[in-house]
Amino acid sequence: MIMRIIFSLLLGFTSAAALAASSKPIQIADNAPDSYTVQRGDTLWGISGKFLKEPWRWPEVWRMNRDQIRNPHLIYPGQIVVLDRNGPRLSIARPIRMQPQVYDEKLQQAIPSIPTAEIAPFLSQPLVVDEAGMAGSAKIIATDESRVLVGAGNKIYATNIQPGIPMWQIYRPAKPVVDPGTNEVLGYEAHYLGTARTLAEGDPATLEVTRSVEEIGKGDRMVPAAKPDLLAYSPHAPDKDIKGEIIGIYSGVGEAGANSIVTLNLGTRNDIEVGHVLAIYRAGREETYREDGGRKEIYSLPEERYGLAFVFRTFEKMSYALIMSSSRPVTARDVVRTP
């Protein structure tokens, strides 16, 4: 059920920003085919990349065919995507059968706009908590039978449990996320531990751990379990010049590539929103040149664009993005900006 909800979110096509046509002409990709048969595992982004130089602009080319395609985001394996180069426009030809079967359009068979597996846990689990949020969150002050650590099926006792909220997410505050350029604390990454349901309200309240991915103990915090927001994951570029940095790679690795998750020092205060596509640049370095023992000359090389990132969850001061493509390893302190 959760994955179906996530799937439906990723297939949303209601973003006003995504529907706004860009003034920049859409360019057809080099060696674009005249048609392509949709395969299982495809995404709209990937299919559009076969036809367009800017694959995030697929909402614009499908939108032009709305009379023909009632649900432009519901594309299924076996269908044939046809390119009209005059538009350019993408349309669906008569579907073929990949194997003998009854063809039906079930939600779980439709292809998503972007890869879902990598970001699914990030849609509903707590990720970033500010100082005010940590101060007001519920706190575990005792465990079942005074155990040091507990898991699924055990009772816990917590303060600050708001009445009328049946389910809670348990997390452990991690180290602060600091902007390396300004040293500003952007938030505290929450380390997700599991979920609990309220058995009896009070102060402290009694709860039962219903799911645990790690052991849970006294001092761990809790926030109300919220369903994923009904957000439209239609990709679109920001409508103004935005520039920031990649300040971290999720899971603590030094380098990342396509389908990796990165942390940006841009948030809602910078007008970043879900669905924004940002280009990734390697910052230009200084290069020293000396000719035949002459005077040393120092040159600043230009930034070099090498990838694209898709913002899928935002907070006030920071956000998470999925690397959609990269021609070199992504590292912290690389630049992101409006493409």
C-alpha positions as a printed Julia matrix, in Angstrom:
339×3 Matrix{Float64}:
  0.0     0.0     0.0
  2.8     2.45    0.9
  4.58    1.83   -2.38
  1.32    2.37   -4.28
  0.88    5.73   -2.54
  4.45    6.69   -3.39
  3.94    5.57   -6.97
  0.87    7.75   -7.3
  2.75   10.71   -5.88
  5.55   10.31   -8.35
  3.08   10.16  -11.17
  1.5    13.5   -10.19
  1.1    16.01  -12.96
 -0.48   19.02  -11.34
  2.4    21.39  -10.63
  1.62   24.84  -11.96
  5.3    25.51  -12.46
  5.67   22.38  -14.55
  2.8    23.43  -16.78
  4.32   26.8   -17.53
  5.97   26.6   -20.92
  9.62   27.61  -21.07
 10.64   30.42  -23.39
 13.7    28.38  -24.36
 13.1    26.18  -27.43
 13.09   22.43  -26.81
 16.04   20.75  -28.5
 15.96   17.22  -29.89
 18.72   14.94  -28.62
 21.52   13.9   -30.93
 20.7    10.59  -32.63
 17.14   10.68  -31.25
 15.12    7.71  -32.54
 11.85    8.11  -34.41
 10.17    5.77  -31.92
 10.89    3.78  -28.77
  9.1     0.81  -27.18
  8.62    1.28  -23.43
 10.31   -1.38  -21.29
  9.8    -2.4   -17.68
 12.15   -0.38  -15.5
 11.95    2.71  -17.71
 11.17    6.15  -16.32
  9.67    9.16  -18.07
 12.93   11.0   -17.45
 14.93    8.23  -19.12
 12.58    7.9   -22.08
 12.55   11.66  -22.6
 16.35   11.66  -22.5
 16.34    9.5   -25.61
 14.45   12.22  -27.48
 15.31   15.53  -25.75
 18.54   17.23  -24.76
 16.78   18.45  -21.61
 14.85   15.39  -20.36
 13.22   17.25  -17.46
 11.1    19.14  -19.98
  8.95   16.1   -20.82
  5.84   17.74  -19.26
  5.91   20.33  -22.03
  5.98   17.87  -24.93
  3.35   15.55  -23.44
  1.12   18.47  -22.55
  0.96   19.43  -26.22
 -0.74   16.09  -26.94
 -3.31   16.11  -24.16
 -6.23   15.51  -26.53
 -4.55   12.35  -27.77
 -3.13   11.13  -24.46
 -5.65   11.57  -21.66
 -3.1    10.68  -18.98
  0.32   11.76  -20.3
  2.06   10.52  -17.14
  0.54    7.02  -17.32
  2.83    5.28  -19.78
  3.04    1.48  -19.76
  5.5    -1.2   -20.91
  4.78   -2.28  -24.47
  3.57    1.11  -25.65
  5.44    2.86  -28.45
  6.54    6.47  -27.98
  6.7     8.31  -31.31
  8.65   11.52  -31.94
  7.21   14.27  -34.11
 10.27   16.4   -34.83
  8.24   19.42  -35.94
  7.03   20.13  -32.39
  8.84   18.44  -31.02
  6.01   16.3   -29.73
  5.86   12.86  -28.17
  2.82   10.69  -28.65
  1.78    7.1   -28.07
  1.27    4.75  -31.01
 -0.83    1.63  -30.86
  0.58   -0.55  -28.03
  2.17   -3.91  -28.68
  2.2    -6.97  -26.48
  5.57   -7.78  -24.96
  4.27  -11.29  -24.24
  0.89  -13.06  -24.47
 -1.21  -11.58  -21.67
 -4.29   -9.54  -20.92
 -3.32   -5.86  -21.23
 -4.66   -3.76  -18.4
 -3.6    -0.42  -17.02
 -2.96   -1.07  -13.36
 -1.25    1.63  -11.36
  1.66   -0.55  -10.33
  2.45   -1.29  -14.0
  2.78    2.33  -15.06
  6.3     3.68  -15.27
  7.25    6.47  -12.83
  8.62    9.87  -13.72
 11.89    9.28  -11.82
 13.43    6.23  -10.07
 11.33    5.45   -6.97
 13.3     2.91   -4.96
 16.07    5.31   -3.97
 13.84    8.03   -2.54
 10.9     6.01   -1.16
 12.17    6.0     2.46
 12.85    9.74    2.29
  9.24   10.69    1.57
  7.73    9.8     4.94
 10.56    9.31    7.44
 11.88   12.26    9.5
 15.09   13.58    8.02
 15.86   17.08    9.24
 14.9    18.6    12.58
 15.76   22.12   13.65
 16.55   23.15   17.24
 12.96   24.18   17.93
 11.68   20.89   16.56
 14.08   18.89   18.75
 13.07   20.84   21.83
  9.37   20.18   21.23
  9.58   16.55   20.1
  8.44   13.65   22.24
 11.17   11.89   24.21
 11.48    8.29   25.41
 12.17    8.32   29.16
 11.74    4.62   29.99
 11.55    1.21   28.32
  9.72   -2.07   28.89
 11.01   -3.77   32.07
 13.87   -1.24   32.26
 15.65   -2.79   29.3
 18.58   -0.86   27.92
 17.44   -1.33   24.32
 14.12   -2.47   22.84
 12.64   -3.37   19.47
  9.36   -4.24   17.79
  6.74   -5.57   20.23
  8.21   -3.85   23.3
  6.61   -1.02   25.26
  8.15    2.41   25.69
  7.16    5.42   27.8
  7.47    8.96   26.52
  6.76   12.58   27.42
  5.33   15.31   25.17
  2.99   12.84   23.46
  0.23   14.92   21.91
 -3.29   13.54   22.4
 -5.17   12.12   19.46
 -2.08   11.05   17.48
 -2.03    7.24   17.1
  1.3     6.67   15.3
  4.78    8.06   15.93
  8.16    7.86   14.23
 11.21    7.27   16.39
 14.51    8.92   15.55
 17.9     9.7    17.06
 19.32   13.17   16.52
 22.53   12.99   14.5
 25.29   15.52   14.1
 24.32   18.97   12.83
 24.39   19.72    9.11
 26.74   22.68    8.68
 27.17   24.82    5.59
 30.95   24.61    4.97
 30.95   28.01    3.33
 29.2    30.0     6.07
 29.43   27.61    9.09
 25.67   28.06    9.59
 23.86   25.1    11.16
 21.18   24.21    8.61
 19.52   21.53   10.72
 20.04   18.18   12.43
 19.75   15.03   10.36
 17.42   12.6    12.08
 18.53    8.96   12.19
 15.33    6.95   11.66
 14.87    4.05   14.14
 11.29    2.86   13.72
  7.63    3.51   14.54
  5.39    3.21   17.6
  1.66    3.39   18.32
  0.01    4.99   21.32
 -1.52    2.53   23.81
 -2.42    4.95   26.59
 -2.2     8.74   26.67
 -0.74   10.57   29.64
  2.51   12.04   30.85
  4.35    9.81   30.36
  2.31    8.02   27.71
  2.58    4.3    26.95
  3.42    3.21   23.41
  4.28   -0.03   21.63
  7.11   -0.23   19.1
  5.54   -1.56   15.91
  8.63   -1.45   13.7
 12.33   -1.07   14.4
 15.23   -0.87   11.98
 17.68   -0.38   14.86
 17.54   -0.83   18.62
 15.7     1.9    20.52
 16.51    3.29   23.95
 15.98    6.08   26.47
 16.64    9.54   25.11
 15.51    8.76   21.57
 12.97   11.23   20.16
  9.65   10.89   18.37
  7.55   12.93   15.95
  4.0    12.27   14.67
  3.99    9.84   11.76
  2.74   11.77    8.75
  1.61   10.43    5.4
  3.61   11.61    2.4
  2.44   14.98    1.15
  0.44   14.92   -2.08
  3.17   16.58   -4.09
  3.55   16.76   -7.83
  6.86   15.34   -8.98
  6.78   17.02  -12.37
 10.31   18.26  -13.11
 10.91   21.91  -13.93
 13.76   24.38  -13.78
 13.6    27.28  -11.27
 12.14   30.42  -12.79
 15.05   32.49  -11.47
 18.81   32.12  -11.1
 19.58   29.98   -8.05
 23.04   28.9    -6.98
 24.14   26.68   -4.12
 26.41   23.8    -3.18
 26.29   20.09   -2.54
 27.26   19.91    1.12
 27.0    16.18    1.69
 26.39   12.79    0.14
 23.9    10.57    1.93
 25.42    7.53    3.72
 28.67    9.41    4.2
 30.51    8.24    1.09
 33.07   10.5    -0.52
 31.78   10.38   -4.07
 28.43    9.72   -5.73
 26.95    9.02   -9.13
 23.58    8.62  -10.79
 20.71    7.63   -8.43
 22.65    8.8    -5.35
 21.12   11.22   -2.86
 22.88   14.46   -1.95
 22.25   17.28    0.51
 22.05   20.86   -0.78
 22.54   24.09    1.18
 19.38   25.42   -0.48
 15.94   25.31    1.08
 12.53   26.92    0.92
 14.04   30.21    2.09
 15.98   30.16   -1.2
 12.77   29.48   -3.17
 13.74   25.85   -3.79
 10.75   23.55   -4.29
 10.05   19.9    -4.95
 10.54   19.11   -8.65
 13.27   21.66   -9.28
 15.99   20.47  -11.64
 19.46   21.88  -11.02
 22.61   21.55  -13.1
 25.75   20.31  -11.32
 29.05   22.08  -11.91
 32.62   21.39  -10.82
 33.97   24.65   -9.47
 36.71   26.15  -11.59
 40.24   25.84  -10.22
 43.2    28.18  -10.44
 45.9    27.13  -12.89
 49.44   28.51  -12.99
 51.16   29.03  -16.32
 54.76   30.05  -16.97
 56.3    30.22  -20.45
 60.07   29.72  -20.93
 60.96   30.88  -17.45
 58.97   34.08  -17.8
 56.58   35.68  -15.37
 54.14   33.35  -13.64
 50.56   33.82  -14.73
 47.53   32.58  -12.77
 44.25   31.79  -14.51
 40.86   30.93  -13.03
 39.29   28.14  -15.06
 35.52   28.27  -15.66
 32.97   26.07  -13.94
 32.32   22.83  -15.79
 28.81   21.43  -16.02
 28.65   17.65  -15.74
 25.29   16.51  -14.36
 21.72   17.1   -13.23
 20.02   16.81   -9.84
 16.3    16.52   -9.05
 15.05   18.06   -5.77
 12.52   15.73   -4.11
 12.29   16.95   -0.5
 12.79   20.4     0.96
 13.25   21.99    4.37
 13.7    25.62    5.36
 17.48   25.75    5.05
 18.41   22.62    3.1
 17.04   20.02    0.72
 17.64   16.54   -0.67
 18.16   15.84   -4.36
 18.54   12.73   -6.5
 21.44   12.69   -8.97
 19.79   11.97  -12.31
 22.92   11.99  -14.46
 26.62   12.7   -14.09
 29.64   12.3   -16.37
 32.07   12.3   -13.43
 31.95   11.51   -9.7
 29.87   13.97   -7.66
 31.65   15.39   -4.61
 30.85   17.79   -1.78
 31.34   21.48   -2.54
 30.34   21.01   -6.18
 28.05   23.8    -7.39
 24.35   23.46   -8.28
 22.51   26.14  -10.21
 19.59   26.84  -12.5
 20.24   24.98  -15.79
